[in-house]
Amino acid sequence: MTDADFVTETRTFYDTVAEEYAVHFDDLRPGSPLDRGVLYGFAELVGAGGEVADLGCGPGRVTAYLASRGLSVFGLDLSESMLTIARREHPYLRFVRGSMLELDLPDGSLDGVVSWYSIIHTPEEHLPALFAGFHRVLRPGGHLLLGFQCGDEPRRYEEAFGHRVSLTFRRRRPERIAALLSGAGFTVRATTVREADEAQGEPVAQASLVARKPAE
């Protein structure tokens, strides 16, 4: 797979399943009360009015939740089909098409960056550059929130919601992600792991990390 292939594959997958995905995940996540706690804490760290990018925003549920907590937030996603849903459901928010690997944002322009279950399709060799990009667009003292599935073995899907599609979901170890964030210049402030909600179809534990770009 070339560097561009995994981006194209991700876009094609979510363009294909967008409507079914939005119906199935009609809340933040199956473990939404605990996930909301993490998102609430992130919003408090950033502070009311803080400028935030929700990268890999999908149908915009996290974007909308953060906006409800007083953040000035916009969503970015590869998939135009996902963005169509986000704009339909949250017409008062801004959603733009783009890649989090190629952020067209000025240096130090954001108070917060969220990548909520959107690093899971990025091969590990691309994570250092991805995290360096997050670091670049944050102001000194800005915060980053990552959400992802725990584990070592990726899971490949060739079908989803009745569609023939192909995409790899990459699970991560929190300590490995923390090390990569440290290498990108972040200070990790919190690591949260919750057990899988098997009743909702989660096969593995779920993790989130909050990190901070040091203040000058």
PyMOL commands that set and color helices and strands:
alter all, ss='L'
color gray80, all
select helices_A, chain A and resi 5-24+32-46+61-68+80-89+124-137+174-183+198-200
alter helices_A, ss='H'
color red, helices_A
select strands_A, chain A and resi 51-55+72-77+94-97+110-116+138-149+155-160+163-169+187-194+206-212
alter strands_A, ss='S'
color yellow, strands_A
deselect
rebuild
show_as cartoon
